Amino acid sequence: MTFQDYSLKSPSSDIPTTSRDNYKSDVKSLLRKQSRVAGPHLGRVFVEALDSIDVAFWHKHRPVGQSYIVDCELAGTLDEQGFVMDFSSLKTHLKALLKKHIDHRLLLPLGDPCYELSQEDPSSIVWKATKYSDNDSAVHGLQTHLHTNNEEAFYYRGPAESVIACECMEVDAVFFSDWLQKFLQRKLSEDELFSRISDVRLRLRKEVTSEYTFHYTHGLPQHKGLCHRLFHGHRSKLRVYVDGKVRIDMAKYLVKDYLKGEPFHLAEPSQIVSSRFMEVGSFGCKGEVYTLSYSSMYGRFYATIPANHVLVIARATSIESLAFSLCQHLRQVDPRHSYRVEVYEGVNKGAIATL
């Protein structure tokens, strides 16, 4: 039997073989019948690196900046063009959802027994510690100060739209990924544009790098976009050149020694409204508390945080200012060399400072 013979032969008695035109017409009719029986054809598409998002997790008495790359996968019935969904529309709408509801927010674990979340009015929330563990290193040395000055060590007040309240004991990447997928599934189910979509899958991943990284949070009061929010954050790469040559050891020094190898908050002097000791270019003293406060066009922010979690720099807390501050620190340590510092703000963007 030849391939041509096989392709024309059919076990169905409904298909006549006397006329080529009749045969073609009946094959099309049969295929339409089979399509109606089988239902609409399903397809599955993916977009790698759909977007990147910058958030902060409240973890062990401090905000920790995080940056993630978002991959997505969707399944649904095909339209008349054979598309699950046009990629341009898909990317535009999913990015808009991420920016509107997720990006640059602080995620708070409602199940943490040491904290409580309350709402002062419909537009603002309060997050504060209600008890401390005696063996918690973040609290050690603060008890006397708090008692004497009647202050909260861990307190945050700000617009309700700046936070996400999470039903968990601890916010981490696994919880956040699962929560985000369920959230977007619910949002997409309410959108007519996604009516043919039957399955949504998301994957959050950190940028893979061999370079040194650090986690920080900040807030820019004058920013007209999302960066106005206090305690939004990033995971950032750092690269250092000394006299034109890459110096991994100097990047390690900045991350592990100068920045202490721990998540930190970046503030400028005008944001710190209550402190006994404050030195630009340095972290605050252990056992002390900084009170942070500022107003943006979207509302007022107020927080208290252990001073040794805060790096104070002279200028506004942009990535440009942070890069300059790190470069300036290296020049002060050893002025005999020229320096170039490249600092990323999350994924695929950043600033350069040279001295």
C-alpha positions as CSV (number, residue, x, y, z in Angstrom):
1,M,0.0,0.0,0.0
2,T,1.4,3.4,-1.0
3,F,1.2,6.5,1.2
4,Q,-1.2,8.0,-1.3
5,D,-3.5,4.9,-1.2
6,Y,-3.5,4.9,2.6
7,S,-4.3,8.6,2.8
8,L,-7.4,8.2,0.6
9,K,-8.7,5.1,2.2
10,S,-11.3,5.4,4.9
11,P,-13.2,2.8,7.0
12,S,-16.3,5.1,7.0
13,S,-19.0,4.0,4.6
14,D,-20.3,7.6,4.7
15,I,-17.4,8.8,2.4
16,P,-18.0,8.0,-1.3
17,T,-15.0,7.2,-3.5
18,T,-16.6,7.8,-6.9
19,S,-16.0,11.5,-7.1
20,R,-12.9,13.5,-5.9
21,D,-15.0,16.6,-5.4
22,N,-17.7,14.8,-3.4
23,Y,-14.9,13.1,-1.4
24,K,-13.3,16.4,-0.4
25,S,-16.7,17.9,0.5
26,D,-17.6,14.9,2.7
27,V,-14.2,14.9,4.4
28,K,-14.7,18.6,5.4
29,S,-18.2,17.8,6.7
30,L,-16.9,14.8,8.7
31,L,-14.1,16.9,10.2
32,R,-16.7,19.6,11.3
33,K,-18.8,16.9,12.9
34,Q,-15.8,15.5,14.7
35,S,-14.8,19.0,15.9
36,R,-18.2,19.5,17.4
37,V,-18.1,16.2,19.2
38,A,-14.5,16.7,20.5
39,G,-15.2,20.3,21.6
40,P,-13.1,23.4,20.9
41,H,-9.3,22.9,20.4
42,L,-7.2,23.9,23.4
43,G,-3.7,25.5,23.3
44,R,-1.1,26.5,25.8
45,V,1.4,29.4,25.6
46,F,4.1,30.8,27.7
47,V,6.0,34.1,28.2
48,E,9.4,34.0,29.8
49,A,10.5,37.1,31.7
50,L,7.1,38.7,31.3
51,D,8.0,41.3,33.8
52,S,10.1,41.9,37.0
53,I,8.6,43.0,40.2
54,D,10.1,44.6,43.3
55,V,8.5,44.1,46.7
56,A,9.4,43.7,50.4
57,F,8.6,40.9,52.8
58,W,8.3,41.7,56.5
59,H,10.7,39.1,58.0
60,K,12.1,38.8,61.5
61,H,11.3,42.3,62.6
62,R,12.5,44.1,59.4
63,P,11.4,44.7,55.8
64,V,13.5,42.7,53.3
65,G,13.7,43.9,49.7
66,Q,13.1,41.3,47.0
67,S,13.1,41.3,43.2
68,Y,11.7,38.6,41.1
69,I,11.4,37.7,37.4
70,V,7.9,36.6,36.4
71,D,7.3,33.8,33.9
72,C,3.7,32.8,32.9
73,E,1.9,30.0,31.1
74,L,-1.7,30.1,30.0
75,A,-4.1,27.5,28.5
76,G,-7.3,28.1,26.7
77,T,-9.4,27.6,23.6
78,L,-8.0,28.9,20.3
79,D,-9.7,31.8,18.6
80,E,-10.3,32.1,14.9
81,Q,-6.7,33.0,14.3
82,G,-5.5,29.9,16.2
83,F,-4.3,32.0,19.2
84,V,-4.8,31.2,22.8
85,M,-4.3,35.0,23.2
86,D,-2.4,37.6,21.3
87,F,1.0,38.0,23.0
88,S,0.9,41.8,22.9
89,S,-2.4,41.9,24.7
90,L,-1.4,39.2,27.1
91,K,1.8,41.0,28.2
92,T,0.1,44.4,28.3
93,H,-2.7,43.3,30.6
94,L,-0.7,41.0,32.9
95,K,2.0,43.7,33.4
96,A,-0.8,46.2,34.2
97,L,-2.2,43.9,36.8
98,L,1.2,43.3,38.4
99,K,1.9,47.0,38.6
100,K,-1.5,47.9,39.9
101,H,-1.9,45.3,42.6
102,I,1.6,43.8,43.5
103,D,4.6,45.8,42.5
104,H,6.4,48.0,45.2
105,R,4.3,46.8,48.1
106,L,5.1,45.6,51.5
107,L,3.8,42.0,52.3
108,L,2.8,41.5,55.9
109,P,2.3,38.0,57.5
110,L,-1.0,38.2,59.5
111,G,-0.2,34.9,61.2
112,D,3.0,36.2,62.9
113,P,2.1,36.0,66.6
114,C,4.4,39.0,67.4
115,Y,2.4,41.5,65.3
116,E,-1.0,42.8,64.7
117,L,-2.5,44.7,61.8
118,S,-5.2,47.3,62.4
119,Q,-6.9,50.0,60.3
120,E,-7.1,53.5,61.6
121,D,-9.5,54.6,58.8
122,P,-10.5,53.3,55.4
123,S,-7.4,54.5,53.8
124,S,-4.6,53.7,56.2
125,I,-3.3,50.8,58.2
126,V,-1.1,50.2,61.3
127,W,1.3,47.3,61.7
128,K,3.0,47.0,65.0
129,A,4.8,44.5,67.3
130,T,2.8,43.3,70.3
131,K,5.4,41.2,71.9
132,Y,9.1,40.3,71.6
133,S,11.1,37.2,72.1
134,D,13.9,37.5,74.6
135,N,16.4,35.6,72.4
136,D,15.6,37.6,69.2
137,S,18.8,39.3,68.1
138,A,16.8,42.2,66.5
139,V,15.3,43.1,69.9
140,H,18.4,42.5,72.0
141,G,19.5,45.8,73.6
142,L,16.3,47.7,72.7
143,Q,14.2,46.9,75.8
144,T,15.7,49.6,78.0
145,H,15.5,52.2,75.3
146,L,11.9,51.4,74.5
147,H,10.8,51.5,78.1
148,T,12.6,54.7,78.8
149,N,11.4,56.6,75.7
150,N,8.0,55.0,75.4
151,E,8.6,54.0,71.8
152,E,7.8,51.2,69.5
153,A,10.7,49.4,67.9
154,F,8.8,47.9,65.1
155,Y,5.9,50.1,63.9
156,Y,4.5,51.0,60.5
157,R,1.7,53.3,59.5
158,G,0.8,54.2,55.9
159,P,-1.8,54.1,53.1
160,A,-3.6,50.8,52.9
161,E,-2.8,50.5,49.2
162,S,0.9,50.3,50.0
163,V,0.7,46.8,51.7
164,I,-0.6,43.3,51.0
165,A,-1.9,41.4,54.1
166,C,-1.0,37.7,53.8
167,E,-2.7,34.9,55.6
168,C,0.5,33.1,56.7
169,M,3.0,32.8,59.5
170,E,5.9,33.9,57.3
171,V,6.1,35.4,53.9
172,D,8.6,33.7,51.6
173,A,9.1,33.1,47.9
174,V,7.0,29.8,48.0
175,F,4.0,31.4,49.7
176,F,4.2,34.6,47.5
177,S,4.4,32.6,44.2
178,D,1.3,30.5,45.2
179,W,-0.6,33.5,46.5
180,L,0.2,35.5,43.3
181,Q,-1.0,32.7,41.0
182,K,-4.3,32.4,42.8
183,F,-4.7,36.2,42.9
184,L,-4.2,36.5,39.2
185,Q,-6.5,33.6,38.4
186,R,-9.2,35.3,40.3
187,K,-8.6,38.7,38.6
188,L,-8.4,37.2,35.1
189,S,-11.7,35.3,35.6
190,E,-13.4,38.6,36.1
191,D,-12.0,40.0,32.8
192,E,-13.9,39.3,29.6
193,L,-10.7,39.5,27.6
194,F,-9.5,36.3,29.4
195,S,-12.9,34.5,29.1
196,R,-11.3,31.7,26.9
197,I,-8.5,31.1,29.4
198,S,-8.9,27.9,31.5
199,D,-5.5,27.8,33.3
200,V,-2.9,30.3,34.5
201,R,0.5,29.3,35.9
202,L,3.1,31.7,37.2
203,R,6.7,31.1,38.2
204,L,8.7,33.6,40.3
205,R,12.5,33.3,40.0
206,K,15.4,35.3,41.3
207,E,18.0,36.5,38.8
208,V,20.8,33.9,38.6
209,T,24.1,35.6,39.1
210,S,27.6,34.9,40.4
211,E,28.0,38.5,41.5
212,Y,27.5,39.8,45.0
213,T,23.9,40.9,45.9
214,F,22.2,42.7,48.7
215,H,18.6,43.4,49.8
216,Y,17.4,46.8,50.8
217,T,14.3,48.9,51.1
218,H,13.7,52.7,50.7
219,G,11.1,55.3,49.9
220,L,11.1,58.4,47.7
221,P,8.6,61.0,48.9
222,Q,8.7,63.1,45.8
223,H,8.2,60.2,43.3
224,K,5.0,60.4,41.3
225,G,4.9,56.6,40.8
226,L,5.2,53.6,43.0
227,C,8.6,54.4,44.5
228,H,6.9,56.9,46.9
229,R,6.0,53.9,49.2
230,L,8.1,53.5,52.3
231,F,9.6,50.0,52.7
232,H,9.4,48.9,49.1
233,G,12.5,47.1,48.2
234,H,14.9,45.4,45.8
235,R,17.5,42.6,45.5
236,S,20.5,44.2,43.8
237,K,23.7,43.2,42.2
238,L,26.9,45.1,42.8
239,R,30.0,45.4,40.6
240,V,33.2,47.4,41.4
241,Y,36.0,48.6,39.2
242,V,39.3,49.8,40.6
243,D,41.6,51.6,38.2
244,G,39.5,50.1,35.3
245,K,39.7,46.5,36.5
246,V,36.9,44.4,37.9
247,R,37.5,43.8,41.6
248,I,35.3,41.1,43.1
249,D,37.0,41.4,46.4
250,M,35.9,45.1,46.7
251,A,32.3,44.2,45.8
252,K,32.5,41.5,48.6
253,Y,33.9,44.1,51.0
254,L,31.0,46.5,50.3
255,V,28.3,43.8,50.6
256,K,29.7,41.8,53.5
257,D,31.5,44.5,55.6
258,Y,30.2,48.0,54.8
259,L,26.6,46.8,54.3
260,K,27.0,44.1,56.9
261,G,25.7,41.3,54.8
262,E,22.2,41.8,56.0
263,P,19.0,43.4,54.6
264,F,18.8,47.1,55.4
265,H,16.7,50.2,55.0
266,L,18.1,53.2,53.1
267,A,17.1,56.7,54.5
268,E,18.1,60.3,54.1
269,P,18.4,62.7,57.0
270,S,15.2,64.6,56.3
271,Q,13.2,61.4,56.6
272,I,14.5,60.7,60.2
273,V,12.5,62.8,62.6
274,S,13.6,61.4,65.9
275,S,17.1,60.2,66.8
276,R,19.8,61.0,69.3
277,F,22.7,59.9,67.1
278,M,22.9,60.0,63.3
279,E,25.9,60.0,61.0
280,V,25.6,60.2,57.2
281,G,27.3,57.3,55.5
282,S,26.8,55.0,58.4
283,F,24.3,52.6,60.1
284,G,22.7,53.7,63.3
285,C,23.7,52.5,66.7
286,K,22.5,49.2,68.0
287,G,20.0,49.7,70.9
288,E,18.7,52.9,69.3
289,V,15.5,53.5,67.3
290,Y,15.0,55.7,64.2
291,T,11.6,57.3,63.6
292,L,10.9,57.8,59.9
293,S,8.2,60.1,58.6
294,Y,7.3,61.8,55.3
295,S,4.3,62.7,53.2
296,S,3.9,61.9,49.5
297,M,1.2,62.8,47.1
298,Y,-0.5,59.5,47.9
299,G,-0.5,59.8,51.7
300,R,1.6,60.0,54.9
301,F,4.1,57.3,56.0
302,Y,5.4,56.8,59.6
303,A,7.6,54.1,61.0
304,T,10.0,53.2,63.8
305,I,12.8,50.8,63.1
306,P,16.0,49.8,64.9
307,A,18.7,52.3,64.0
308,N,21.3,49.6,63.2
309,H,19.0,48.4,60.4
310,V,19.2,51.8,58.7
311,L,21.9,53.2,56.4
312,V,21.8,57.0,56.2
313,I,23.0,58.7,53.0
314,A,23.3,62.4,52.3
315,R,21.0,62.5,49.3
316,A,17.5,61.3,48.3
317,T,17.5,57.5,48.4
318,S,17.5,56.8,44.6
319,I,19.7,54.2,43.1
320,E,21.9,57.0,41.7
321,S,22.5,58.3,45.3
322,L,23.2,54.8,46.6
323,A,25.8,54.1,43.9
324,F,27.5,57.5,44.6
325,S,27.5,56.8,48.4
326,L,29.2,53.4,47.9
327,C,31.7,54.8,45.5
328,Q,32.5,57.7,47.9
329,H,33.0,55.3,50.7
330,L,35.6,53.4,48.7
331,R,37.4,56.6,47.8
332,Q,37.5,57.6,51.5
333,V,39.0,54.3,52.5
334,D,41.7,54.5,49.8
335,P,41.9,57.8,47.8
336,R,44.9,56.6,45.7
337,H,42.7,54.9,43.1
338,S,39.9,55.6,40.7
339,Y,36.6,53.8,41.3
340,R,33.6,52.8,39.3
341,V,30.6,51.3,41.1
342,E,27.7,49.8,39.2
343,V,24.6,49.1,41.4
344,Y,21.5,47.4,40.1
345,E,18.0,48.3,41.3
346,G,16.3,45.0,41.0
347,V,16.6,43.4,37.6
348,N,18.3,44.8,34.4
349,K,18.4,48.4,35.5
350,G,20.7,50.5,37.8
351,A,23.1,53.3,38.2
352,I,26.8,54.0,37.8
353,A,29.1,56.2,39.9
354,T,32.7,57.1,39.3
355,L,35.3,58.9,41.4
